[in-house]
Amino acid sequence: MQTRPIEILLSEQQISNIQNQIYGKVSEAIERSSQSKTWMKWKDLVDYLPISNNAIRDHLQDLPFHIVGGTKFYNKTEVDKYLLTK
């Protein structure tokens, strides 16, 4: 017995809805990917750590960082290792 592929007919509105859903999911994945970047500026660090600005400044003064072009960058792996040994 030979089978035939199923053909699905969609309206323009349905196609548009599917495209929007795919675009939304891809955008979410890109956003998550960019949030998991390796190098972070201060704002990214504050968003990454579950503590306040002041707590970071007061209690994590020796947090490892690198200065590139006058800007402080924090390496996520180094931050994680530091916190695990703290």
Stockholm file with secondary structure:
# STOCKHOLM 1.0

chainA/1-86         MQTRPIEILLSEQQISNIQNQIYGKVSEAIERSSQSKTWMKWKDLVDYLPISNNAIRDHLQDLPFHIVGGTKFYNKTEVDKYLLTK
#=GR chainA/1-86 SS CCCCCCCCCCCHHHHHHHHHHHHHHHHHHHHHHHHTCSEECHHHHHHHSSSCHHHHHHHCTTCCCEEETTEEEEEHHHHHHHHHHC
#=GC SS_cons        CCCCCCCCCCCHHHHHHHHHHHHHHHHHHHHHHHHTCSEECHHHHHHHSSSCHHHHHHHCTTCCCEEETTEEEEEHHHHHHHHHHC
//
